[in-house]
Amino acid sequence: MSDKTYQIGLSPVTLETADEKQKNILEQAKKANGMIPNMYNNMVNLPGLQETYDLGYQKFRSESGFTPAEQEVVFITLSVDNGCNYCTAAHSFIADKMSKTPEEVTDAIRDGKEIPGEKYAALVKFTKIMNRSKGNPSPSEAREFLAAGFREKQILAIILAQSVKTISNYSNHIFHTEVDDAFSSRKVTEG
């Protein structure tokens, strides 16, 4: 940890230390994931933060109009762009094991290399534009995204993903969240 990055003094919340509201959230996470990710143990310090993340995440998954593989491309792109190693590892693992995103695509995003596949490349490019412009793309950038086969509704979906990743990425920065063993195969190696 750098002297230039703040680390919050709050401790991770466990099932044993949780109050009733926190315990309910953690139990739901365990049921949904088969485990309680370290990120959840931290974010649940403020239950509203965890609940907002969970709702936004679920809505992005169900309403974005992106395929599961494209959803991971958006999440990994945002996590890399925001410098969140925890979410980069977790979403790379989900991409590999659940969403069936081509590993060469996730690796290219992680490594800052050319993205294979025109549609994936357009999605990565526009997601970065949305993130770096704070949701203010130029008309030509939006037209290029739409010309790649996406819809305007999906611009809104990227905003939703940005919101979700802001919650998780920034929380992980403040807590310096350790990558769970379950995601360690896709841990970011500092080079």
PyMOL commands that set and color helices and strands:
alter all, ss='L'
color gray80, all
select helices_A, chain A and resi 20-33+38-43+47-63+68-81+85-99+103-111+118-132+139-147+152-175+181-186
alter helices_A, ss='H'
color red, helices_A
deselect
rebuild
show_as cartoon
